[in-house]
Amino acid sequence: MTATTTTRTTSTLADANALAEAHLHLVDHVVHQLAARFPRHVDRDELKGAGAAGLVDAAHRYDPATGVPFARYASIRIRGAILDATRSRDWATRRLRRDLRAIDATASELEEKLLRKPEDEEIAAELGMDVAAVRERRAAAVTSTLLTLDRPVGDPSGDASPLADRIQEEDTSWLPESSLERTELVGTLHAAIEHLPELPKRVLVEHHFQGRLLRDIADDLGVTEARASQLRHEALHALQAYFGTTFDGVPEVPVNAPGKRRRATYVAQVTASSDWRARLDVDRDPLSGLPIAAERTA
């Protein structure tokens, strides 16, 4: 009994697969019939995929004893599978789709009658709706449409490229190259500030990152405001010198800027203690971990 059942099942599966392969043309036929009902953004390949799944299901469920030709039975199953797949991807309600069909139909009728594209007010009057309701339905349809980023999109010149290539990401933090550049910049800034001498570092951090006035910083340090300004420039020139060794396009420190030897020593120290791996491993604020930043926060 078991052997007979196993043999029969194997035979049924083989027959079902052969039946599906022999009727693959039905998928293209049904997709072609239904394509006119769907918006242009709907991917035809996805419709074919859903239809193929419906064909396989039909081949495995078909019972010749019913007397229904397989082609007719399979076409119904393929059509149902395609419609189910599109409904599962559609976030819009049936009522919204029904209203949109009515709006589109009315717009087409008015265009034929008026020999021009009708205004929203004319469409709303014909349907007995508010103009705001017509526009709201259209806006809702746009926001409820799912688009495939891999879908080719053509332009008037005939060039077709994936939709993803035509969408510009406004948040650069999501772009790998921009994110990598920013991470390296933050890491470089952190390392550069961390290795500054204590007084120039304090003036730089408090003035540029904490917004304190130079005269207040000078009072805390017990120096003149001119000296605090000198310390700030010393820190900035040191950072500029180090960044010039790491990034392109950084202006050179003025030749007459004091402290040339100290800057050279500073650049050598930062370079020796920081490499690109360490700079990319910084996942924090540029000032986190700096003693002066911790003091001011506390």
C-alpha positions as CSV (number, residue, x, y, z in Angstrom):
1,M,0.0,0.0,0.0
2,T,2.8,2.4,0.9
3,A,4.8,1.5,-2.2
4,T,1.7,2.0,-4.4
5,T,0.9,5.4,-2.8
6,T,4.6,6.6,-3.2
7,T,4.7,5.6,-6.8
8,R,1.4,7.3,-7.5
9,T,2.5,10.5,-5.8
10,T,5.8,10.6,-7.7
11,S,3.9,10.1,-10.9
12,T,1.5,12.9,-10.1
13,L,4.2,15.3,-9.3
14,A,6.1,14.5,-12.5
15,D,2.8,14.9,-14.5
16,A,2.0,18.2,-12.7
17,N,5.4,19.6,-13.5
18,A,5.2,18.6,-17.1
19,L,1.7,20.0,-17.4
20,A,2.8,23.4,-16.0
21,E,5.8,23.5,-18.3
22,A,3.6,22.8,-21.3
23,H,1.3,25.7,-20.5
24,L,3.7,28.5,-19.5
25,H,2.3,30.5,-22.4
26,L,-0.9,30.9,-20.5
27,V,1.0,33.2,-18.0
28,D,2.0,35.7,-20.7
29,H,-1.5,35.6,-22.1
30,V,-3.2,36.4,-18.8
31,V,-0.6,39.0,-17.9
32,H,-1.2,40.7,-21.2
33,Q,-5.0,40.7,-20.6
34,L,-4.6,42.2,-17.1
35,A,-1.8,44.6,-17.8
36,A,-4.1,47.3,-19.1
37,R,-5.9,47.4,-15.7
38,F,-2.8,48.2,-13.7
39,P,-0.9,51.4,-13.5
40,R,2.3,51.7,-15.5
41,H,4.5,51.5,-12.4
42,V,3.4,47.9,-11.7
43,D,6.3,45.6,-12.7
44,R,5.2,43.2,-15.3
45,D,7.9,40.7,-14.3
46,E,6.3,40.6,-10.8
47,L,2.9,39.8,-12.4
48,K,4.5,37.0,-14.4
49,G,6.1,35.6,-11.3
50,A,2.7,35.6,-9.5
51,G,1.1,34.1,-12.5
52,A,3.7,31.3,-12.8
53,A,3.1,30.4,-9.1
54,G,-0.6,30.2,-9.9
55,L,0.1,28.0,-12.9
56,V,2.1,25.5,-10.8
57,D,-0.6,25.5,-8.1
58,A,-3.2,24.8,-10.8
59,A,-1.1,21.9,-12.2
60,H,-0.9,20.2,-8.8
61,R,-4.6,20.8,-8.0
62,Y,-6.1,19.9,-11.5
63,D,-8.4,16.9,-11.6
64,P,-9.1,15.6,-15.1
65,A,-12.2,13.8,-13.8
66,T,-14.0,17.2,-13.7
67,G,-14.1,17.4,-17.4
68,V,-12.8,21.0,-17.4
69,P,-10.0,21.7,-19.9
70,F,-6.8,22.4,-18.0
71,A,-6.2,25.6,-20.0
72,R,-9.4,27.1,-18.8
73,Y,-8.9,26.0,-15.2
74,A,-5.3,27.2,-15.1
75,S,-6.2,30.6,-16.6
76,I,-8.6,31.2,-13.8
77,R,-6.0,30.2,-11.2
78,I,-3.3,32.3,-12.8
79,R,-5.6,35.3,-12.9
80,G,-6.5,34.9,-9.3
81,A,-2.9,34.6,-8.2
82,I,-2.0,37.8,-10.0
83,L,-4.9,39.7,-8.5
84,D,-4.1,38.4,-5.0
85,A,-0.4,39.4,-5.4
86,T,-1.3,42.9,-6.5
87,R,-3.8,43.4,-3.7
88,S,-1.3,42.3,-1.1
89,R,1.1,45.0,-2.4
90,D,-1.5,47.7,-2.6
91,W,-1.8,49.8,0.5
92,A,-4.8,51.7,-0.9
93,T,-8.3,50.6,0.2
94,R,-10.9,49.3,-2.3
95,R,-13.0,52.4,-1.8
96,L,-10.1,54.6,-2.7
97,R,-9.4,52.6,-5.8
98,R,-13.1,52.7,-6.8
99,D,-13.1,56.5,-6.4
100,L,-10.0,56.8,-8.4
101,R,-11.5,54.8,-11.3
102,A,-14.5,57.0,-11.2
103,I,-12.3,60.1,-11.2
104,D,-10.2,58.8,-14.2
105,A,-13.3,57.8,-16.1
106,T,-15.0,61.1,-15.6
107,A,-11.8,63.0,-16.6
108,S,-11.7,61.0,-19.8
109,E,-15.3,61.7,-20.6
110,L,-14.9,65.4,-20.0
111,E,-11.7,65.5,-22.0
112,E,-13.6,64.1,-25.0
113,K,-16.5,66.5,-24.5
114,L,-14.4,69.6,-23.8
115,L,-11.6,68.8,-26.2
116,R,-9.1,69.7,-23.4
117,K,-7.9,68.4,-20.1
118,P,-10.6,69.1,-17.6
119,E,-10.0,71.1,-14.4
120,D,-10.4,69.5,-11.0
121,E,-13.3,71.7,-10.3
122,E,-15.1,70.4,-13.4
123,I,-14.4,66.8,-12.5
124,A,-15.7,67.4,-8.9
125,A,-18.8,69.0,-10.2
126,E,-19.5,66.1,-12.6
127,L,-19.1,63.6,-9.7
128,G,-20.9,65.7,-7.1
129,M,-17.8,65.8,-5.0
130,D,-15.7,68.6,-3.4
131,V,-12.6,69.7,-5.2
132,A,-10.6,69.0,-2.1
133,A,-11.9,65.4,-2.0
134,V,-10.8,64.8,-5.6
135,R,-7.3,66.1,-4.9
136,E,-7.2,64.2,-1.6
137,R,-8.0,60.9,-3.4
138,R,-5.2,61.5,-5.9
139,A,-2.7,62.4,-3.2
140,A,-3.6,59.3,-1.2
141,A,-3.1,57.1,-4.3
142,V,0.4,58.4,-4.8
143,T,1.4,57.8,-1.2
144,S,0.0,54.3,-1.2
145,T,1.9,53.2,-4.3
146,L,4.8,50.8,-3.8
147,L,7.6,51.2,-6.4
148,T,10.5,48.8,-7.1
149,L,13.8,50.5,-7.0
150,D,15.2,48.0,-9.5
151,R,12.5,48.8,-12.0
152,P,13.8,50.4,-15.2
153,V,12.5,53.9,-15.9
154,G,12.8,55.4,-19.3
155,D,13.1,59.0,-20.3
156,P,12.2,60.9,-23.6
157,S,15.6,60.0,-25.0
158,G,14.9,56.3,-24.7
159,D,17.5,55.7,-22.0
160,A,16.2,53.3,-19.3
161,S,17.9,53.1,-15.9
162,P,16.8,51.7,-12.5
163,L,14.6,54.0,-10.5
164,A,17.2,53.9,-7.7
165,D,19.6,55.8,-9.9
166,R,17.1,58.6,-10.4
167,I,16.4,59.2,-6.8
168,Q,18.7,61.5,-5.0
169,E,19.2,60.7,-1.3
170,E,18.9,64.0,0.7
171,D,20.1,62.5,3.9
172,T,23.8,61.9,3.2
173,S,24.2,59.9,6.4
174,W,22.6,57.0,4.5
175,L,25.1,57.2,1.7
176,P,28.1,54.8,2.3
177,E,30.8,57.2,0.8
178,S,29.5,60.2,2.7
179,S,29.1,58.3,5.9
180,L,32.6,57.0,5.6
181,E,34.0,60.4,4.9
182,R,32.2,61.9,7.9
183,T,33.3,59.1,10.2
184,E,36.9,59.6,9.2
185,L,36.6,63.4,9.6
186,V,35.2,63.1,13.1
187,G,37.9,60.6,14.0
188,T,40.6,62.8,12.7
189,L,39.2,65.8,14.5
190,H,39.0,63.8,17.8
191,A,42.6,62.6,17.5
192,A,43.9,66.1,16.6
193,I,42.2,67.9,19.4
194,E,43.1,65.1,21.9
195,H,46.8,65.6,21.3
196,L,46.9,69.4,21.5
197,P,48.8,71.0,24.4
198,E,46.5,71.5,27.4
199,L,46.1,75.3,27.3
200,P,45.5,75.7,23.5
201,K,43.2,72.7,23.7
202,R,41.2,74.3,26.5
203,V,40.8,77.6,24.7
204,L,39.8,76.0,21.4
205,V,37.2,73.6,23.0
206,E,35.6,76.2,25.2
207,H,35.5,79.0,22.6
208,H,34.6,77.0,19.4
209,F,32.6,74.1,20.8
210,Q,31.1,75.5,24.0
211,G,30.5,79.0,22.8
212,R,32.4,80.9,25.6
213,L,33.8,84.3,25.1
214,L,37.6,84.7,24.9
215,R,37.6,87.3,27.7
216,D,35.7,84.8,30.0
217,I,38.2,82.1,29.2
218,A,41.1,84.5,29.7
219,D,39.7,85.4,33.2
220,D,39.5,81.7,34.2
221,L,43.1,81.1,33.0
222,G,44.4,84.3,34.6
223,V,45.7,85.6,31.3
224,T,44.9,88.5,29.1
225,E,42.4,88.2,26.3
226,A,45.2,88.8,23.8
227,R,47.0,85.8,25.2
228,A,43.8,83.7,25.0
229,S,43.4,84.7,21.4
230,Q,47.1,83.7,20.8
231,L,46.5,80.3,22.3
232,R,43.4,79.8,20.1
233,H,45.3,80.6,16.9
234,E,48.1,78.3,18.1
235,A,45.6,75.4,18.4
236,L,43.9,76.2,15.0
237,H,47.3,76.4,13.2
238,A,48.3,73.0,14.8
239,L,45.0,71.4,13.6
240,Q,45.4,73.0,10.2
241,A,49.0,71.6,9.9
242,Y,47.8,68.1,10.8
243,F,44.8,68.1,8.6
244,G,47.0,69.2,5.7
245,T,48.9,65.9,6.0
246,T,45.6,63.9,5.9
247,F,43.2,65.7,3.6
248,D,43.6,67.4,0.2
249,G,42.7,71.0,-0.3
250,V,43.7,72.2,3.2
251,P,45.4,75.6,3.0
252,E,48.9,75.7,4.4
253,V,49.6,77.4,7.7
254,P,50.9,81.0,7.1
255,V,54.7,81.1,6.9
256,N,54.9,83.9,9.5
257,A,52.8,82.0,12.0
258,P,54.8,81.4,15.3
259,G,55.4,78.0,16.7
260,K,56.6,76.2,13.6
261,R,58.8,73.7,15.5
262,R,56.0,73.0,18.0
263,R,53.6,72.3,15.2
264,A,56.0,69.9,13.5
265,T,56.4,68.0,16.8
266,Y,52.7,68.0,17.3
267,V,52.0,66.6,13.8
268,A,54.6,63.9,14.3
269,Q,53.0,62.8,17.6
270,V,49.5,62.7,16.2
271,T,50.6,60.8,13.1
272,A,52.5,58.3,15.1
273,S,49.7,57.6,17.6
274,S,46.8,57.6,15.1
275,D,46.1,55.7,11.9
276,W,43.2,55.5,9.6
277,R,41.8,52.4,11.3
278,A,41.6,54.2,14.6
279,R,40.0,57.3,13.0
280,L,37.3,55.1,11.4
281,D,36.6,53.4,14.7
282,V,35.3,56.6,16.3
283,D,31.6,56.3,16.9
284,R,31.1,59.3,19.2
285,D,31.1,63.1,19.4
286,P,34.4,64.7,18.5
287,L,34.8,66.1,22.0
288,S,33.7,63.0,24.0
289,G,36.5,61.6,26.1
290,L,38.4,65.0,26.2
291,P,39.2,66.0,29.8
292,I,38.2,69.6,29.3
293,A,34.8,68.6,27.7
294,A,34.1,66.4,30.7
295,E,34.9,69.2,33.1
296,R,32.6,71.7,31.5
297,T,29.8,69.2,31.2
298,A,30.1,68.3,34.8
